[in-house]
Every structure is written in structure tokens, then in C-alpha cells.
Amino acid sequence: MSEHVKGSFLTLFGAACWGLSGCVAQYLFTRQGMDSGWLTPLRLGLAGLVLCAYYLIRDRRALLAPWRGRHNARDLVIYGLAGVSGCQFLYFLTIQLSNAGVATILQNLSPVMILLVTCVQMRRPPRGFEIFSVLLALGGVLLLTTHGSLDQLAIRPAALVSGVLSGVCVVVYTMWPKRLQRQFSTPILQGWAFLMGGVAFSFVFRPWQSSYQPNLIGILGIAVVVLIGNVLAFCCYMQGVKWIGPQRASLYSFAEPVTAAALSTWLLGSPFTGWDALGFVCIFVMLVLLSLRKDPAPQPQPAHG
């Protein structure tokens, strides 16, 4: 089997694992009574411990290397808290306020945001197909949020805001840590980002003060979110990116919102209309167009895993 085929499969599988994780998170919020502020620090902390423990055993020097140097430490904190961890919390919050499909598709607006930032940095106006991509993204969001009726929103305004902000966090962790990514492996950076987020959000939300106690199904759901949605999905997706490149991988990553929407509709009864499907198509076409760009630009890396 060629590396291209294996990379395509792994990328597709990793994205589908994120979609499954989002659906499980929706189940935990709607059926198990969990709160995103309770689940997020637990998910981040456990995933960070798994990755950091792995590198602690395998290569302790490499694990601690990103903290050496003031600039690296500063970039790692911004990358971990304002980027990766902020994205994870806002993504889960959007799921809690709407559903997994909507949360994922709103987060996938990040390539358009990165495009606009890149145009500002390069001091050039967007090209014709880039303007068309932006219009497609805006049209997709409009269809998702209004279902074709401008008189009322089909999703809660808070969900729209948190979903778009999760995309902003993707821009932060994609474009900020260039120096870090040149020096250190992505799994190590992700491990520290998860661990920092787990600690920070624990102090913000103080889950130990909550009276909530998960039952056996809730514990199994947490395990799925951490092990499948973070560790397994991340490892598969990043290995796929290594073999087929980030541009092709960005197309296969659309398996995430498709999986999340299909499972949440089929298993949890979330509404999915023709307007939603049309909105998904607009976002997907936008991703295809932006993946065909010839000039180099930062490619979004996965935040869920």
C-alpha cells in the first residue's frame, strides 16, 4: 500500500475520530448532564498527561526543551492557552449550546480567517477566487444559522459567537508558534498545550467544587473523548499529514463535521435540514478552493486532538 493511500486513510480516520468525539461530547452534555466547564479541564489535563508521560519515558530532554529560553516559553504559553486550549473550550461550549455538527463547521471557518490575516501580512488584496471563497464561507454560515430565513436565527447567538471564536483560536495556534514548530515536534507542543489548558481551566471552573459525579456511561464517554478524540485522532491525523501534506489533509478533515453531523442526527436526534446540508457544501467548496492556493500560507493544524 502506498504512502499516499495510507496517509489518506489515516487522515480520514483521524478526522472521523474527532467527529465521533464531538458527538460523544454532545451526548455527555445533553444526556449525562455534564458541563463544558467541567469536561474541558478534565479532557485537556488527561490528554496532556498521556502525551507528556509518553515523552517523559521516551525522551525527557526533548520534553523539557520547549521551556528553555524566554521567547520559546512565552510562545508556548500563548500557543497553549490562547490557541489550543481556548479552541478546545470554545469548541465544547459551542457543542453544548448547539450540536457537534454546527460546532465543527463553524470552527472550519479558520482557513478563511488565516487567508485574510495572510493578505494583511503580505500587503496584498485577496485574489478573485479567494474573495469567492470568503463569500462561500459567509454564505455557508448564513445558511447554517438562518435556515434560509433572515427573520430569526436557527442557532443560539451565543453558539455562533463561541463557534467563530474557536476558529479565531485556530488562527492563533496555527500562525503564532512558527519558531516553536521549526524546533520541536508537534506532539510535544500539543502535550504541553493540553496540560497547561487543563491546569488553567481547572482554576477557572474549579470542577472539584461541582457536585456532579459521572456514572459508568459518563466515565466511558470521557475515556472516548480523551483517548479517541485526542490521542488516537491526533496521532492518526498527523501521520497522515506527514505522508500526504497539509493541503490534501485539509480536505479529508471535512470527515470531521460530516461524521459529527451524521452521528448527532442519527443517534441524538439533532435537527439536520436541507439548509444545513447546503451550508456544509459551501464550506467544503471553500476548503477545496483554498487548498488549491499556490502561494505558501500557514495550514491549520488540528486542535481537537
C-alpha positions as CSV (number, residue, x, y, z in Angstrom):
1,M,0.0,0.0,0.0
2,S,1.5,3.4,-1.0
3,E,2.1,6.2,1.5
4,H,-0.5,8.3,-0.3
5,V,-3.2,5.7,0.3
6,K,-2.2,5.1,3.9
7,G,-1.9,8.8,4.5
8,S,-5.3,9.5,3.1
9,F,-6.9,6.7,5.2
10,L,-5.2,7.8,8.4
11,T,-6.2,11.5,7.8
12,L,-9.8,10.5,7.1
13,F,-9.8,8.1,10.1
14,G,-8.3,10.8,12.4
15,A,-10.9,13.4,11.3
16,A,-13.7,10.9,11.8
17,C,-12.4,10.2,15.3
18,W,-12.8,13.9,16.1
19,G,-16.3,13.8,14.7
20,L,-17.1,10.9,16.9
21,S,-15.6,12.7,19.9
22,G,-17.7,15.7,19.2
23,C,-20.9,13.6,19.1
24,V,-19.9,11.8,22.4
25,A,-19.4,15.2,24.0
26,Q,-22.8,16.3,22.8
27,Y,-24.2,13.1,24.4
28,L,-22.4,13.9,27.7
29,F,-23.8,17.4,27.7
30,T,-27.4,16.6,26.7
31,R,-28.0,13.1,28.3
32,Q,-25.4,12.9,31.1
33,G,-25.8,16.5,32.4
34,M,-22.1,17.4,32.1
35,D,-21.0,20.9,31.6
36,S,-18.3,22.1,29.2
37,G,-16.6,23.9,32.0
38,W,-16.4,20.6,33.9
39,L,-15.4,18.4,31.0
40,T,-12.8,20.6,29.3
41,P,-10.2,20.8,32.0
42,L,-10.5,17.0,32.6
43,R,-10.1,16.3,28.9
44,L,-7.2,18.6,28.4
45,G,-5.5,17.5,31.6
46,L,-5.7,13.8,30.9
47,A,-4.7,14.1,27.3
48,G,-1.7,16.3,28.3
49,L,-0.7,13.8,31.0
50,V,-0.8,10.9,28.4
51,L,1.3,12.7,25.9
52,C,3.8,14.2,28.4
53,A,4.2,10.9,30.2
54,Y,5.0,9.2,26.9
55,Y,7.8,11.6,26.1
56,L,8.9,11.6,29.8
57,I,9.6,7.9,29.4
58,R,10.9,8.1,25.8
59,D,12.9,11.3,25.8
60,R,12.9,13.6,28.9
61,R,15.3,16.1,27.4
62,A,13.1,16.6,24.3
63,L,10.0,17.0,26.6
64,L,11.6,19.9,28.6
65,A,13.3,21.5,25.6
66,P,10.5,23.9,24.6
67,W,10.7,25.7,28.0
68,R,14.4,26.6,27.6
69,G,14.7,30.2,26.5
70,R,12.4,33.1,27.4
71,H,11.0,33.6,23.9
72,N,10.2,29.9,23.5
73,A,8.5,29.8,26.9
74,R,6.4,32.8,26.0
75,D,5.4,31.4,22.6
76,L,4.5,28.1,24.2
77,V,2.2,29.7,26.8
78,I,0.4,31.8,24.1
79,Y,0.2,28.7,21.8
80,G,-1.1,26.5,24.6
81,L,-3.6,28.8,26.3
82,A,-4.8,31.4,23.8
83,G,-4.6,28.9,20.9
84,V,-5.1,25.2,21.6
85,S,-6.8,25.2,25.0
86,G,-9.0,28.2,24.1
87,C,-10.1,26.4,20.9
88,Q,-10.9,23.2,22.8
89,F,-13.0,25.0,25.4
90,L,-14.9,27.1,22.9
91,Y,-15.5,24.1,20.6
92,F,-17.0,22.2,23.5
93,L,-19.0,25.2,24.6
94,T,-20.4,25.5,21.0
95,I,-21.4,21.8,21.1
96,Q,-23.2,22.4,24.4
97,L,-25.0,25.4,23.0
98,S,-25.9,23.8,19.6
99,N,-24.6,20.5,18.4
100,A,-21.4,18.8,17.3
101,G,-22.0,19.4,13.5
102,V,-22.6,23.1,13.9
103,A,-19.6,23.5,16.2
104,T,-17.2,21.7,13.9
105,I,-18.3,23.5,10.7
106,L,-18.0,26.9,12.4
107,Q,-14.5,26.1,13.6
108,N,-13.7,25.2,10.0
109,L,-14.0,28.8,9.0
110,S,-10.4,29.2,10.3
111,P,-8.8,28.8,6.8
112,V,-10.7,32.0,5.7
113,M,-9.5,33.9,8.7
114,I,-5.9,32.7,8.0
115,L,-6.3,33.8,4.4
116,L,-7.4,37.3,5.5
117,V,-4.5,37.6,8.0
118,T,-2.0,36.4,5.4
119,C,-3.3,39.0,2.9
120,V,-2.8,41.7,5.5
121,Q,0.8,40.5,6.3
122,M,1.7,40.3,2.6
123,R,0.1,43.7,2.0
124,R,-1.9,42.5,-1.0
125,P,-5.7,42.4,-1.7
126,P,-7.4,39.0,-1.9
127,R,-7.5,37.4,-5.3
128,G,-10.7,36.7,-7.2
129,F,-11.0,33.0,-6.1
130,E,-10.1,34.0,-2.6
131,I,-12.9,36.6,-2.4
132,F,-15.2,33.9,-3.8
133,S,-14.0,31.5,-1.0
134,V,-14.8,34.1,1.6
135,L,-18.3,34.6,0.2
136,L,-18.8,30.9,0.2
137,A,-17.8,30.7,3.8
138,L,-20.1,33.6,4.8
139,G,-22.9,32.0,2.7
140,G,-22.4,28.7,4.4
141,V,-22.6,30.2,7.9
142,L,-25.7,32.2,6.9
143,L,-27.4,29.1,5.7
144,L,-26.5,27.2,8.9
145,T,-27.6,30.0,11.2
146,T,-30.8,31.2,9.5
147,H,-32.0,28.1,7.5
148,G,-32.9,30.5,4.7
149,S,-35.0,32.9,6.9
150,L,-33.4,36.2,7.8
151,D,-36.1,36.8,10.4
152,Q,-34.6,34.5,13.0
153,L,-31.5,32.6,13.9
154,A,-31.7,28.8,13.7
155,I,-29.0,28.5,16.4
156,R,-28.4,30.5,19.5
157,P,-26.4,33.7,19.1
158,A,-24.0,32.5,21.8
159,A,-23.3,29.4,19.9
160,L,-22.5,31.4,16.8
161,V,-20.1,33.7,18.7
162,S,-18.3,30.8,20.5
163,G,-18.0,28.8,17.3
164,V,-16.5,31.7,15.4
165,L,-14.1,32.4,18.3
166,S,-13.0,28.8,18.3
167,G,-11.9,29.4,14.7
168,V,-10.0,32.5,15.8
169,C,-8.1,30.4,18.3
170,V,-7.2,28.0,15.5
171,V,-5.7,31.0,13.7
172,V,-3.7,31.8,16.9
173,Y,-2.2,28.4,17.3
174,T,-1.6,28.0,13.6
175,M,0.2,31.3,12.9
176,W,1.8,32.2,16.2
177,P,4.2,29.3,17.0
178,K,6.3,29.2,13.8
179,R,9.6,29.3,15.7
180,L,8.4,26.5,18.0
181,Q,7.3,24.3,15.2
182,R,10.7,24.6,13.5
183,Q,12.5,23.5,16.6
184,F,10.2,20.9,18.3
185,S,7.8,18.1,17.3
186,T,4.1,18.9,17.3
187,P,3.1,16.1,19.8
188,I,5.4,17.6,22.5
189,L,3.9,21.0,21.9
190,Q,0.4,19.6,22.0
191,G,1.1,17.7,25.2
192,W,2.3,20.9,27.0
193,A,-0.6,22.8,25.5
194,F,-3.2,20.3,26.8
195,L,-1.5,20.1,30.2
196,M,-1.4,23.9,30.6
197,G,-5.0,24.2,29.5
198,G,-6.1,21.5,31.9
199,V,-4.4,23.3,34.8
200,A,-5.6,26.8,33.8
201,F,-9.2,25.8,33.2
202,S,-9.3,23.8,36.4
203,F,-8.6,27.0,38.3
204,V,-11.1,28.9,36.2
205,F,-14.0,26.5,36.5
206,R,-13.0,24.6,39.7
207,P,-14.6,21.3,38.7
208,W,-13.8,19.8,42.2
209,Q,-16.4,22.1,43.7
210,S,-19.1,20.7,41.4
211,S,-21.5,18.1,42.9
212,Y,-21.7,16.3,39.5
213,Q,-20.5,12.7,39.5
214,P,-20.4,10.8,36.3
215,N,-21.9,7.3,36.1
216,L,-20.3,4.4,34.3
217,I,-21.5,5.5,30.9
218,G,-20.2,9.1,31.6
219,I,-16.8,7.7,32.5
220,L,-16.7,5.6,29.3
221,G,-17.7,8.8,27.4
222,I,-14.9,10.7,29.0
223,A,-12.5,7.9,28.0
224,V,-13.7,8.1,24.4
225,V,-13.3,11.9,24.3
226,V,-9.7,11.7,25.7
227,L,-8.3,8.6,24.1
228,I,-10.1,8.5,20.8
229,G,-10.8,12.2,20.4
230,N,-7.4,13.5,21.5
231,V,-4.7,10.8,21.5
232,L,-5.8,8.4,18.7
233,A,-7.2,11.1,16.4
234,F,-4.2,13.3,16.7
235,C,-1.7,10.5,16.1
236,C,-3.5,9.2,13.0
237,Y,-4.2,12.7,11.5
238,M,-0.6,14.0,12.0
239,Q,0.9,10.8,10.5
240,G,-1.4,11.2,7.5
241,V,-0.4,14.9,7.2
242,K,3.2,13.7,7.1
243,W,2.6,11.4,4.2
244,I,0.1,13.5,2.0
245,G,0.8,17.1,3.1
246,P,-1.5,19.6,4.9
247,Q,-3.3,20.8,1.8
248,R,-4.8,17.4,0.9
249,A,-5.3,16.7,4.6
250,S,-7.4,19.8,5.0
251,L,-9.9,18.2,2.5
252,Y,-10.0,14.9,4.2
253,S,-10.5,16.7,7.5
254,F,-14.0,17.5,6.3
255,A,-14.9,14.0,7.5
256,E,-15.0,15.5,11.0
257,P,-18.1,17.8,10.6
258,V,-19.7,15.2,8.3
259,T,-19.2,12.4,11.0
260,A,-20.3,14.7,13.8
261,A,-23.4,15.9,12.0
262,A,-24.4,12.3,10.9
263,L,-23.9,10.8,14.3
264,S,-25.6,13.6,16.2
265,T,-28.6,13.5,13.8
266,W,-28.8,9.7,13.7
267,L,-28.1,8.9,17.4
268,L,-29.1,12.0,19.3
269,G,-31.9,13.4,17.1
270,S,-30.2,16.7,16.3
271,P,-32.1,18.5,13.5
272,F,-30.3,18.5,10.1
273,T,-32.1,20.2,7.3
274,G,-31.5,20.8,3.6
275,W,-30.3,24.3,4.5
276,D,-27.7,22.7,6.8
277,A,-26.5,20.4,4.0
278,L,-26.2,23.3,1.6
279,G,-24.2,25.2,4.2
280,F,-21.9,22.3,4.6
281,V,-21.4,22.1,0.8
282,C,-20.5,25.8,0.8
283,I,-17.8,25.4,3.5
284,F,-16.4,22.3,1.8
285,V,-16.1,24.0,-1.6
286,M,-14.4,26.9,0.2
287,L,-11.8,24.4,1.7
288,V,-11.3,22.9,-1.8
289,L,-10.6,26.3,-3.3
290,L,-8.2,27.4,-0.6
291,S,-6.4,24.1,-0.7
292,L,-5.5,24.9,-4.4
293,R,-3.7,28.1,-3.5
294,K,-0.2,28.3,-5.0
295,D,1.5,30.8,-2.6
296,P,2.7,29.5,0.7
297,A,0.4,30.1,3.7
298,P,0.1,28.6,7.1
299,Q,-2.1,25.5,7.1
300,P,-4.4,24.9,10.1
301,Q,-3.3,22.1,12.4
302,P,-5.7,20.0,14.4
303,A,-6.8,21.4,17.8
304,H,-9.2,18.7,18.9
305,G,-6.5,16.1,19.2
